[in-house]
Amino acid sequence: MSTPSPDVFEKLASFYLGRHYDLAGRALLDDLLMYDAKDLCTHAMCVGMTGSGKTGLCLALLEEAAIDGIPAICVDPKGDLGNLLLAFPELKPADFQPWLDKSDATRKGMDLETYAKHTAETWKSGLASWGQSPQRIQKFRDSVDITIYTPGSNSGVPLTVLKSFDAPPAELLGDADAMRERITGSASGLLTLMGIEADPLLSREHILISSILDHCWRQNKNVTIGDLIRLIQSPPIDRVGVLDLETFMPATDRVKVAMQLNNLLASPAFATWLDGEPLSIDKLLYTDTGKPRLSILSISHLSDSERMFFVTILLNELLAWMRTQSGTSSLRALFYMDEVFGYFPPSAKPPSKPPMLTLLKQARAFGLGITLATQNPVDLDYKGLSNIGTWFLGRLQTERDKMRVLEGLEGAAVQTGQKFDRAAMEQMLAALGNRVFLMNNVHDDAPTVFQTRWAMSYLAGPLARDQISMLMADRKSQPTAANPSEVSNEIANEPTKSSRPVTPSGVDERFASPTKPTASEGKFLYRPALFGQGSLHYVRAFANVDRWVDVKRLVRCDNGVASDPWEESDSVTEFFDLTENPRENFVFSDLPTPLRSASNFKNYAKQFKDYLYRHHPLTLYKSTLLKEFAPAGCDEAAARRYFENLAREARDLATEKLREQYAAKMKTLDDKLRAAEIKHAQEKNESTQAWIDPAISFAGTLLNAFVGRKATSRTNVSRMESAVRGASRAKKQREDVVRAEETMVQLADEIRDLDGRLKDEIADLSGQFDVKAIELETTTLPARKSDLKVADPIIVWLPWHVDANGIATLLV
């Protein structure tokens, strides 16, 4: 068996997963299993019992996606996916040693250092046997940013999901079904976290929270957990259905629900949920520079209710993100869940099930591939799984598991109108061994049996919290987007007043909601800032641009107000939330003198309008390859992602057309080859018979002469002449056989040549549409001055925390 060459498997949009396997002969074949990335748009399911090789296959799939520049969000309930960070290009024993178990080394009769050397050699030779070099490992590491997020924990990069109660995008607000699913999922997830089992149709708690979210979101208002506690006590609605609010749920009952949510929020154990990077699908898929990201969301440390809460919120965020994307037939991104058991059951309806089902039904149209894995197929909804196009099936544990898998496969076949041989499939499933999988792909003519390739990542098993912390130490030490000026030590002697300062008549004020957790010690302080927002209109016909953009800017006024304050302003993020009322435990700094005069605010509005026009042109990005502009509003990273997706679509479409063109030519040559093979067989048979007949005649003549049988000389001569003529015909027949063989060889050469030309043209296409080498042209577009609108600037009070040493920290 030969070692595969990278030239064979290193192809864009084609994943190298293993080699074909002869199930009857238990032998590995030379043919590689190359999986078309586009097939993942119709989703995949990987099923196999413990020890079947399921983890290795799924990690290999993620490695291939990373090499191809496809970002992925991976939910990791068991802790195995952190192994993707254990890919060591140099394959040194010292790389492996920190991840080895000393007890394993002892059982093998080695010390840890020797065991590390043995492991490194094993991994090196294993990778080499599958044609994978250290350079390929380095390519994998360079192609993608790998980050482990740990919601509700600081062991990895902390991630907070509580901002996910913000108003959804306009695309979701306009979709009644999507809006209903989002509201139901958010309410169900939150109540699950609170320990309340709530039926969306019967539970008063669920209906109340859903009604509050629906009311606020339709007014485009964000809802924090603190806001929700207040709104439960004093809802913004008067009626629920046909009943007035008090009849539906009296104030005393609402207070109990609010107290239960408040206790959850105040719990020290819940503090870590408030900390970390906000949940953003875009940021989980790409870094700020546009590099694809492989985001591992580790939830093994969470309780069952916390897991359900997080997964539900995540799936709803993924749905909202999906609906803001343009349609595509190429693979744009992956969502992978390492163990879906409990989140997609056949009969029960946990809050995670509706969004998961919606994703399986709709995500393919947006280029989002869903890949799920489990060792418990019997506990999955097989009707939902009928939406899955590719099944990777390993050894199964029970007969019930096998039956559930067959039901899912049969459902998928019905969906695509394909025939399904249940008996043959069942027979193949029974014969599978370790690392041997049956792939049933609706895009292929028949199922394929293959053995998985060697994973580039070292499979160390589930990672503990301290191991995750060690892997993410450098990532967490990197500076965040926080402004260095958010920390100040100039607060100790700042004059403060408990009473709220009086703002100028006609000037509005708001209070920024704290988003960062703090210790209870110290004091809380409001400092003033100037806040402005405006709308800019960009129009350019040749780039198909007609876009309004809202801009929000904030000027901190800790040390007074500059003559043109907006030059020192900061952009306000989407997570900046303003309320009408201050927190009770906050004291106030005084207002700077310029902010006490209402007349100054008219000047601030004029300056803000001028500032927006001068400093907020719109940059348009155009691809020289595709001759097209990216959607207005994209930054360079987003524009590259847009063009990369277009390039993939163009590449896939061109490749498909090319294959269709060559398929017709190949079929013609195949038909000719089959005809030539039939003719060769006929000629060969006739040639054999042509040699036999004269040989028998000639031999008979000689035998008659030898035994002395009487025959006329004329008869003998006639027989000899007949034998000679027969030999001449046989010779001609033999020449016909040779010509038939030459025709077969010529046709086989033409087929090989045609296949080679197809591969060359596909390689040329891959080079032509190389997504990593897209060149961009930029055009700067100023806003239309006559359309520029600004709102009256207002005073915003920013929350600060002052510790015992007088060090102040901004809480937003």
C-alpha positions in Angstrom: 0.0 0.0 0.0 1.5 3.3 -1.1 1.8 6.5 1.0 -0.5 9.2 -0.4 1.1 12.3 -1.8 0.0 15.8 -0.7 -0.5 16.6 -4.4 -3.4 14.2 -4.4 -5.2 15.2 -1.2 -4.3 18.9 -0.7 -7.1 20.4 -2.7 -9.4 23.3 -1.9 -13.0 22.5 -1.0 -12.1 18.8 -0.6 -11.5 17.3 2.8 -9.0 14.4 3.2 -10.7 12.1 5.7 -9.1 8.7 5.1 -8.9 5.7 2.7 -11.4 3.4 1.2 -11.7 0.1 3.0 -12.5 -3.4 1.8 -15.0 -4.6 4.4 -15.1 -8.2 3.1 -11.3 -8.6 3.0 -10.6 -6.4 6.0 -8.0 -4.5 4.0 -7.1 -0.8 3.5 -7.2 0.3 -0.1 -5.0 2.9 -1.9 -8.0 5.1 -3.0 -8.4 8.2 -0.7 -11.7 9.3 0.7 -12.0 13.0 -0.4 -15.2 14.6 0.9 -16.6 17.5 -1.0 -16.9 20.5 1.5 -20.0 21.7 -0.2 -21.8 18.5 0.8 -21.6 19.7 4.5 -24.2 22.4 3.6 -26.7 19.6 3.8 -25.3 18.7 7.3 -23.7 15.7 8.7 -24.2 13.3 11.6 -21.4 11.2 13.1 -22.5 8.2 15.2 -20.4 5.6 17.0 -19.9 4.0 20.4 -16.9 4.8 22.7 -13.7 3.5 21.0 -15.1 3.6 17.5 -12.9 6.5 16.4 -15.6 9.0 16.3 -13.6 11.8 18.0 -10.6 11.3 15.6 -12.9 11.5 12.6 -14.6 14.7 13.8 -11.3 16.4 14.7 -10.0 15.5 11.2 -13.1 17.0 9.7 -12.5 20.3 11.7 -8.8 20.2 10.7 -9.7 20.0 7.0 -12.2 22.8 7.3 -9.6 25.0 9.1 -7.0 24.4 6.3 -9.6 25.4 3.8 -10.4 28.6 5.6 -13.8 27.6 6.9 -14.5 29.0 10.4 -16.3 26.8 12.9 -18.2 27.1 16.2 -17.9 23.9 18.3 -19.9 23.1 21.4 -17.8 20.8 23.6 -19.8 19.1 26.4 -17.1 16.5 27.1 -13.8 18.4 26.8 -12.3 16.5 23.8 -12.2 19.4 21.3 -9.5 21.3 23.2 -7.2 18.6 21.6 -7.3 20.7 18.4 -4.7 22.9 20.2 -2.4 20.0 20.6 -1.1 20.0 17.0 2.7 20.2 17.2 4.5 21.0 13.9 7.9 20.0 15.3 6.6 16.8 16.9 9.1 17.1 19.7 8.7 14.8 22.8 8.6 18.0 25.0 5.5 19.1 23.1 3.6 15.9 24.1 4.9 15.5 27.7 2.7 18.0 29.5 -0.4 16.2 28.1 0.6 12.7 29.1 -0.7 10.8 32.1 2.0 9.6 34.4 0.0 6.5 35.3 -0.2 5.5 31.6 3.6 5.7 31.4 3.9 3.6 34.5 1.6 0.9 33.2 3.7 0.7 30.0 6.9 0.4 32.1 8.3 3.8 31.2 9.2 7.0 32.9 7.3 10.1 31.6 10.2 11.4 29.5 10.6 8.0 27.7 6.9 7.8 27.3 6.8 11.3 25.7 9.6 10.2 23.3 7.6 7.1 22.4 4.4 9.1 21.9 6.2 11.6 19.6 7.6 8.8 17.5 4.3 7.1 17.3 2.5 10.3 16.2 5.2 11.1 13.7 5.2 7.7 12.0 1.4 7.6 12.1 1.1 10.9 10.3 3.8 10.0 7.8 1.9 6.8 6.9 -1.0 8.9 5.8 1.2 11.3 3.8 0.9 14.2 6.4 4.1 16.2 7.1 5.0 18.6 9.8 4.5 21.3 7.2 0.8 20.3 7.0 0.4 20.6 10.8 2.0 24.1 10.6 -0.4 25.0 7.7 -3.4 23.9 9.9 -2.1 26.1 12.9 -1.5 29.1 10.6 -4.8 28.9 8.8 -7.1 29.4 11.8 -7.2 31.0 15.2 -8.2 28.4 17.9 -9.8 29.7 21.1 -11.4 27.8 24.0 -14.3 29.8 25.5 -15.7 28.8 28.9 -19.0 30.4 29.7 -19.6 30.7 33.4 -15.9 30.0 34.1 -12.5 31.8 33.9 -10.5 28.7 33.0 -10.7 29.5 29.3 -11.7 32.8 27.7 -14.8 33.8 29.6 -17.9 34.4 27.6 -21.1 36.1 28.7 -24.4 35.4 27.1 -26.6 37.8 29.1 -26.3 40.4 26.4 -28.2 38.0 24.2 -31.4 39.4 25.6 -30.8 42.5 23.4 -33.3 43.2 20.6 -32.7 40.9 17.6 -31.8 42.3 14.2 -34.5 43.7 11.8 -34.4 40.6 9.7 -35.6 38.6 12.7 -38.2 41.1 13.8 -39.9 40.9 10.4 -40.1 37.1 10.5 -43.1 36.0 12.7 -42.0 32.4 13.1 -38.4 33.3 13.8 -39.4 35.9 16.3 -41.7 33.5 18.1 -38.9 30.9 18.3 -36.4 33.5 19.5 -38.7 34.7 22.3 -39.7 31.2 23.3 -36.1 29.9 23.4 -34.9 32.9 25.4 -37.6 32.6 28.0 -37.3 28.8 28.2 -33.5 29.0 28.6 -33.7 31.6 31.3 -36.4 29.7 33.3 -34.4 26.5 32.9 -31.5 28.2 34.5 -33.7 29.4 37.3 -34.8 25.8 37.9 -38.4 26.3 36.7 -39.8 23.7 34.3 -42.1 25.9 32.2 -44.5 24.9 29.5 -44.5 27.8 26.9 -48.3 27.4 26.5 -49.3 26.9 30.1 -46.7 28.4 32.4 -47.6 31.9 33.7 -43.9 32.7 34.3 -43.1 31.7 30.7 -46.0 33.7 29.2 -45.2 36.8 31.2 -41.5 36.8 30.4 -42.2 36.1 26.7 -44.8 38.9 26.6 -42.2 41.4 28.1 -39.5 40.4 25.7 -41.9 40.6 22.7 -43.0 44.1 23.8 -39.5 45.4 24.3 -37.9 43.9 21.3 -40.6 45.1 18.9 -39.8 48.6 20.2 -36.1 47.8 19.5 -35.3 48.0 23.2 -32.5 45.9 24.7 -33.3 44.0 27.9 -30.7 43.3 30.6 -31.3 40.9 33.4 -31.6 43.8 35.7 -34.2 45.4 33.5 -36.1 42.1 33.3 -36.2 41.9 37.1 -37.8 45.4 37.2 -40.1 44.7 34.3 -41.4 41.5 35.8 -42.5 43.5 38.9 -43.8 46.4 36.8 -44.5 45.0 33.3 -44.9 47.5 30.3 -48.1 45.7 29.4 -51.6 46.0 30.8 -53.1 42.8 29.5 -52.0 39.3 28.8 -54.4 37.8 26.2 -57.9 38.9 27.2 -57.1 39.1 30.9 -55.8 42.2 32.7 -52.4 41.8 34.2 -53.5 41.5 37.8 -56.0 38.7 37.0 -53.4 36.9 35.0 -50.6 37.1 37.6 -51.0 39.2 40.8 -48.2 41.6 41.8 -47.3 39.3 44.8 -46.7 36.4 42.4 -44.7 38.6 40.0 -42.5 39.7 42.9 -41.7 36.1 43.8 -40.5 35.5 40.2 -38.5 38.7 40.2 -36.9 37.7 43.5 -36.0 34.3 42.2 -34.3 35.9 39.2 -32.6 38.5 41.4 -31.3 35.7 43.7 -29.8 34.0 40.7 -28.2 37.3 39.6 -26.9 38.1 43.0 -25.4 34.6 43.6 -21.6 34.5 43.8 -21.7 31.4 41.6 -23.5 33.4 38.9 -20.9 36.2 38.9 -18.8 34.5 36.2 -21.8 34.5 33.8 -21.5 38.3 33.9 -17.9 38.4 33.0 -16.2 37.9 29.6 -16.5 38.7 26.0 -20.1 39.2 24.8 -21.5 36.4 22.7 -21.2 37.4 19.1 -21.4 34.9 16.2 -19.3 37.1 14.0 -16.5 37.3 16.6 -16.7 33.5 17.2 -16.3 32.9 13.5 -13.6 35.5 12.7 -10.9 37.5 14.5 -10.9 41.3 14.3 -8.4 41.0 11.4 -10.7 38.7 9.5 -8.8 35.5 10.1 -11.1 32.4 10.4 -11.6 31.2 13.9 -12.2 27.8 15.3 -14.1 28.6 18.5 -14.4 25.8 21.0 -17.2 26.5 23.5 -16.4 24.2 26.5 -19.4 23.5 28.7 -18.2 20.3 30.6 -17.9 22.3 33.8 -21.6 23.5 33.8 -24.6 21.9 35.4 -27.3 20.4 33.2 -29.5 23.4 33.5 -26.7 25.8 32.8 -25.7 23.8 29.7 -29.3 23.9 28.4 -29.5 27.6 29.0 -26.2 28.3 27.2 -26.9 26.0 24.2 -30.4 27.4 23.8 -29.1 31.0 23.8 -26.3 30.1 21.4 -28.6 28.4 18.9 -30.9 31.3 18.9 -28.0 33.7 18.3 -26.8 31.4 15.5 -30.3 31.6 13.9 -30.4 35.4 14.2 -26.9 35.6 12.6 -27.9 33.2 9.8 -30.9 35.3 8.8 -28.7 38.3 8.3 -26.5 36.5 5.7 -27.0 36.2 2.0 -27.9 32.9 0.5 -25.2 30.7 -0.9 -24.6 27.2 -2.2 -21.0 27.0 -0.9 -19.9 26.2 2.6 -19.6 29.4 4.6 -19.2 28.2 8.2 -19.6 25.2 10.4 -21.5 24.6 13.6 -20.4 21.4 15.4 -21.7 19.8 18.5 -19.6 17.0 19.9 -22.5 15.3 21.8 -26.0 16.2 21.0 -27.6 13.8 23.4 -30.2 15.5 25.6 -30.6 18.6 23.3 -32.5 16.9 20.4 -34.6 14.1 22.0 -37.3 12.2 20.0 -40.3 13.0 22.3 -39.5 15.7 24.9 -39.2 19.3 23.8 -36.4 21.1 25.7 -35.8 24.7 24.7 -32.8 23.7 22.6 -34.8 21.5 20.2 -36.8 24.1 18.2 -33.8 26.2 17.2 -31.8 23.1 16.4 -34.6 21.8 14.1 -34.9 25.2 12.4 -31.2 25.2 11.7 -31.3 21.7 10.2 -34.1 22.7 8.0 -32.9 26.2 6.9 -29.2 26.6 7.4 -28.2 24.9 4.2 -29.6 27.9 2.2 -27.1 30.2 3.9 -24.0 28.0 3.6 -24.0 27.1 7.3 -23.2 23.4 7.8 -24.5 21.7 10.9 -22.4 18.7 12.1 -23.6 16.7 15.1 -22.1 13.7 16.9 -23.4 11.2 19.4 -22.9 7.8 20.8 -26.6 7.6 21.7 -28.6 7.7 18.4 -31.6 6.1 20.1 -32.2 9.3 22.0 -32.3 11.6 18.9 -35.3 12.8 17.0 -35.1 10.7 13.8 -37.6 12.9 12.0 -35.3 15.9 12.4 -32.3 13.8 11.4 -34.0 13.1 8.1 -32.7 16.6 7.1 -29.1 15.4 7.3 -27.4 14.5 4.1 -24.2 12.8 5.2 -24.0 10.1 7.9 -20.7 8.8 9.2 -21.5 5.6 11.0 -19.1 3.7 13.2 -19.5 0.7 15.5 -22.8 0.9 17.3 -23.5 -0.4 20.8 -27.0 -1.8 20.8 -29.5 -3.1 18.3 -31.8 -0.2 19.2 -29.1 2.2 18.2 -28.8 0.5 14.8 -32.5 0.6 14.3 -32.6 4.4 15.1 -29.8 5.0 12.6 -31.6 3.0 9.9 -34.7 5.1 10.5 -32.8 8.3 10.1 -31.1 7.1 6.9 -34.3 5.9 5.5 -35.9 9.3 6.2 -33.0 11.1 4.5 -33.4 8.8 1.5 -37.1 9.7 1.3 -36.3 13.4 1.5 -34.0 13.2 -1.5 -36.0 10.6 -3.5 -33.2 8.0 -3.4 -33.6 4.2 -3.0 -32.6 2.7 0.3 -31.5 -0.9 0.8 -32.2 -1.4 4.5 -30.9 -5.0 4.5 -27.6 -4.2 2.8 -27.1 -1.2 5.1 -27.8 -3.3 8.2 -25.3 -5.9 7.0 -22.5 -3.4 6.5 -23.1 -1.7 9.9 -22.7 -5.1 11.6 -19.2 -5.6 10.1 -17.6 -2.2 11.0 -14.5 -2.1 13.2 -12.4 0.5 15.0 -11.7 3.6 12.9 -13.7 2.1 10.1 -16.8 4.1 9.1 -19.7 3.7 6.7 -20.4 7.0 4.9 -23.9 7.4 3.5 -23.9 10.6 1.5 -27.1 11.6 -0.4 -24.8 13.2 -3.0 -23.1 9.9 -3.8 -24.4 7.0 -5.8 -23.7 4.4 -3.1 -22.5 4.2 0.5 -18.7 4.1 1.1 -16.7 2.3 3.7 -13.4 4.0 4.8 -10.9 4.1 7.5 -10.2 7.5 9.1 -6.8 9.1 8.6 -4.5 9.9 11.4 -5.5 13.1 13.2 -2.9 15.9 13.2 -4.0 16.9 16.7 -2.8 14.8 19.6 -5.8 12.9 21.1 -5.0 13.4 24.8 -8.6 12.8 25.9 -10.9 15.3 27.8 -9.0 18.3 29.0 -9.3 19.4 32.7 -9.9 23.0 33.7 -6.3 23.7 34.6 -5.2 22.3 31.2 -7.6 24.6 29.4 -6.3 27.5 31.5 -2.7 26.6 30.5 -3.7 26.5 26.8 -5.5 29.9 27.0 -3.0 31.7 29.2 -1.5 33.7 26.3 -4.9 34.4 24.8 -6.3 35.8 28.0 -3.1 38.0 28.6 -3.7 39.8 25.3 -5.1 43.3 25.6 -8.8 43.5 25.0 -10.7 46.2 23.3 -11.1 48.1 26.5 -9.7 51.5 26.5 -6.6 51.9 28.9 -8.2 55.1 30.2 -11.0 53.0 31.7 -8.8 52.6 34.8 -7.9 55.7 36.7 -6.2 56.5 40.0 -7.3 60.2 40.1 -10.5 59.6 41.8 -9.6 59.5 45.5 -10.0 63.2 46.1 -12.7 63.9 43.5 -15.6 65.8 45.0 -18.8 63.8 44.9 -22.3 64.4 46.0 -25.0 62.0 47.0 -27.7 64.1 45.3 -28.2 64.0 41.6 -26.9 67.2 39.9 -29.5 69.3 38.1 -29.1 69.3 34.3 -29.9 72.3 32.1 -33.5 72.8 31.1 -34.3 71.1 27.9 -31.3 68.8 28.1 -32.0 65.1 28.5 -29.9 62.7 30.5 -29.5 58.9 30.7 -27.6 56.3 32.8 -25.3 53.7 31.3 -25.9 50.2 32.7 -22.9 48.5 34.2 -21.8 45.4 32.3 -18.7 44.4 34.3 -18.8 42.6 37.7 -17.1 44.2 40.7 -16.5 43.5 44.3 -19.0 44.7 46.8 -16.4 46.8 48.7 -15.6 50.3 47.7 -18.1 52.8 46.3 -20.0 53.3 43.1 -19.9 56.6 41.3 -21.5 58.3 38.2 -19.3 60.5 36.1 -20.8 62.7 33.3 -20.2 62.3 29.6 -21.6 63.9 26.4 -23.5 61.6 24.1 -24.4 62.2 20.5 -26.1 60.2 17.8 -26.7 60.9 14.1 -27.7 59.3 10.8 -25.7 59.5 7.6 -26.9 58.7 4.1 -24.5 57.3 1.5 -25.5 57.1 -2.1 -23.4 55.9 -5.1 -25.2 54.3 -8.1 -22.2 52.5 -9.7 -21.6 50.5 -6.4 -25.4 50.0 -5.8 -25.1 51.9 -2.5 -28.1 53.6 -0.9 -27.4 53.2 2.8 -28.3 54.9 6.1 -25.9 54.5 8.9 -26.5 55.4 12.6 -23.5 56.6 14.5 -23.2 57.0 18.3 -20.3 58.8 19.9 -19.4 59.4 23.6 -17.2 62.2 25.1 -16.0 61.5 28.6 -16.1 64.8 30.6 -14.1 63.7 33.7 -11.6 66.6 33.3 -13.9 69.2 31.7 -15.2 69.7 28.2 -12.9 70.7 25.2 -13.9 73.5 22.9 -14.6 70.9 20.2 -15.4 67.8 22.3 -16.3 65.4 19.5 -12.6 65.2 18.3 -12.0 63.3 21.6 -15.0 61.1 21.3 -15.2 57.3 21.3 -17.4 55.0 19.3 -20.2 53.4 21.3 -20.5 49.6 21.0 -23.7 47.7 20.4 -23.6 46.5 24.0 -23.9 50.1 25.4 -27.2 50.2 27.2 -28.9 53.4 28.5 -31.7 53.5 31.1 -33.8 56.4 32.4 -33.2 55.8 36.1 -29.9 55.7 38.1 -28.8 52.8 40.4 -29.7 53.4 44.1 -26.2 52.8 45.5 -24.4 55.3 43.2 -23.2 58.8 44.1 -22.6 61.5 41.6 -19.7 63.6 40.4 -20.6 67.2 39.7 -21.3 68.5 36.2 -18.5 70.5 34.5 -19.4 74.2 33.9 -19.9 73.9 30.1 -22.5 71.1 30.6 -24.6 73.4 32.9 -25.5 75.7 30.0 -28.3 74.7 27.6 -27.0 77.1 25.0 -23.8 75.1 24.7 -25.7 72.0 23.6 -26.9 73.8 20.5 -23.3 74.4 19.6 -22.4 70.8 20.4 -25.1 69.6 18.0 -23.6 71.8 15.1 -20.1 70.6 15.9 -21.3 67.0 16.0 -22.9 67.3 12.5 -19.6 68.7 11.2 -17.6 66.0 12.9 -19.7 63.2 11.4 -19.3 64.6 7.9 -15.6 65.0 8.2 -14.7 61.8 10.0 -17.3 59.3 8.8 -16.9 58.6 5.1 -17.9 55.2 3.9 -15.1 52.9 2.6 -16.2 50.6 -0.3 -14.2 47.5 -1.2 -14.1 46.1 -4.7 -12.6 42.8 -5.8 -10.4 43.1 -8.9 -11.0 39.3 -9.5 -14.8 39.3 -9.2 -15.4 42.9 -10.5 -17.8 43.5 -7.7 -18.3 45.7 -4.6 -18.7 44.2 -1.2 -22.0 45.3 0.6 -21.7 48.9 1.9 -20.7 49.0 5.6 -18.3 46.1 5.4 -14.9 46.7 7.0 -11.9 45.1 5.2 -12.2 41.9 7.1 -15.9 41.5 6.4 -15.3 42.4 2.7 -12.7 39.7 2.4 -15.1 37.2 4.0 -17.8 38.3 1.5 -15.5 38.0 -1.5 -14.1 34.7 -0.2 -17.6 33.3 -0.1 -18.3 34.6 -3.6 -15.0 33.2 -4.9 -15.9 29.8 -3.4 -19.3 30.0 -5.1 -17.8 30.9 -8.4 -15.1 28.2 -8.0 -17.7 25.6 -7.1 -20.0 26.6 -10.0 -17.1 26.7 -12.5 -15.9 23.3 -11.3 -19.3 21.8 -11.5 -19.7 23.1 -15.1 -16.3 21.8 -16.0 -17.1 18.3 -14.6 -20.4 18.3 -16.6 -18.5 19.2 -19.8 -15.9 16.5 -19.2 -18.5 13.9 -18.0 -20.1 13.8 -21.5 -16.7 13.3 -23.2 -15.8 10.7 -20.5 -19.0 8.8 -21.1 -18.4 8.7 -24.8 -14.9 7.3 -24.3 -16.2 4.9 -21.6 -18.8 3.6 -24.1 -16.2 3.2 -26.8 -13.9 1.4 -24.3 -16.7 -1.0 -23.3 -17.5 -1.7 -27.0 -13.7 -2.2 -27.7 -13.5 -4.7 -24.7 -16.5 -6.6 -26.1 -15.0 -6.6 -29.6 -11.6 -7.7 -28.2 -13.2 -10.6 -26.4 -15.0 -11.7 -29.6 -11.9 -11.4 -31.7 -9.9 -13.3 -29.1 -12.4 -16.1 -29.1 -12.6 -16.2 -32.9 -8.8 -16.1 -33.1 -8.5 -19.1 -30.7 -11.0 -21.1 -32.7 -9.3 -20.1 -36.0 -6.0 -21.6 -34.8 -7.6 -24.8 -33.4 -9.5 -25.8 -36.6 -6.5 -25.8 -39.1 -4.3 -27.3 -36.4 -6.7 -30.3 -36.1 -7.0 -30.6 -39.9 -3.2 -30.6 -40.3 -2.7 -33.0 -37.5 -5.3 -35.4 -39.0 -3.6 -35.4 -42.3 -0.2 -36.3 -40.8 -1.8 -39.0 -38.6 -3.4 -40.6 -41.7 -0.1 -40.7 -43.4 1.7 -42.0 -40.4 -0.7 -44.9 -39.7 -0.9 -45.8 -43.3 -4.6 -45.0 -43.9 -5.5 -45.0 -47.6 -6.2 -41.7 -49.1 -5.6 -40.3 -52.4 -2.8 -37.9 -52.8 -5.4 -35.4 -54.0 -7.3 -35.7 -50.7 -4.2 -35.2 -48.7 -3.2 -32.2 -50.7 -6.7 -30.8 -50.3 -6.5 -31.3 -46.6 -3.1 -29.7 -46.4 -4.2 -26.7 -48.5 -7.2 -26.3 -46.2 -5.0 -26.3 -43.1 -2.7 -23.7 -44.7 -5.7 -21.5 -45.5 -7.0 -22.0 -41.9 -3.6 -20.9 -40.6 -3.6 -17.9 -42.8 -7.1 -16.9 -41.5 -5.9 -17.6 -37.9 -3.0 -15.3 -38.4 -5.3 -12.5 -39.7 -7.6 -13.1 -36.8 -4.7 -12.8 -34.4 -3.8 -9.5 -36.1 -7.4 -8.4 -35.5 -7.0 -9.2 -31.8 -3.8 -7.1 -31.6 -5.6 -4.2 -33.3 -8.5 -4.5 -30.8 -6.0 -4.5 -27.9 -4.3 -1.4 -29.4 -7.7 0.3 -29.7 -8.4 -0.5 -26.0 -5.0 0.8 -24.9 -5.5 3.9 -27.0 -8.9 4.6 -25.5 -7.6 4.0 -21.9 -4.8 6.5 -22.7 -7.4 9.0 -23.9 -9.5 8.5 -20.7 -6.4 9.0 -18.5 -5.4 12.1 -20.6 -9.0 13.5 -20.3 -9.0 12.9 -16.5 -5.6 14.6 -16.3 -6.8 17.6 -18.2 -9.9 17.8 -16.0 -7.6 17.8 -12.9 -5.3 20.4 -14.4 -8.3 22.7 -15.3 -9.7 22.2 -11.8 -6.3 23.1 -10.3 -6.2 26.2 -12.5 -9.7 27.2 -11.3 -8.5 26.7 -7.7 -5.6 29.0 -8.4 -7.8 31.5 -10.2 -10.3 31.7 -7.3 -7.7 31.5 -4.5 -9.6 33.0 -1.6 -6.4 33.8 0.2 -5.0 36.0 -2.5 -8.0 38.3 -3.2 -6.9 41.8 -4.0 -9.1 44.7 -2.9 -9.6 48.2 -4.3 -11.0 50.9 -2.0 -13.3 53.8 -2.7 -14.0 56.5 -0.1 -17.6 57.7 -0.2 -18.6 60.9 1.8 -22.0 61.1 3.3 -24.7 63.1 1.5 -24.4 66.4 3.5 -28.0 67.5 2.8 -29.3 64.3 4.4 -27.2 64.3 7.5 -29.3 64.3 10.7 -28.2 64.6 14.3 -30.3 64.2 17.5 -29.9 66.7 20.3 -26.8 65.7 22.4 -27.6 64.5 25.9 -25.7 63.9 29.2 -24.9 60.3 30.0 -23.8 59.3 33.4 -21.1 56.6 33.2 -20.8 54.1 36.1 -17.5 53.7 37.9 -16.3 51.6 40.8 -13.8 53.0 43.3 -11.8 50.4 45.4 -10.3 50.8 48.8 -7.1 52.2 47.3 -8.9 54.9 45.4 -8.5 53.2 42.0 -11.5 53.7 39.8 -12.6 51.3 37.1 -15.2 52.1 34.4 -18.0 49.5 34.5 -19.0 49.6 30.8 
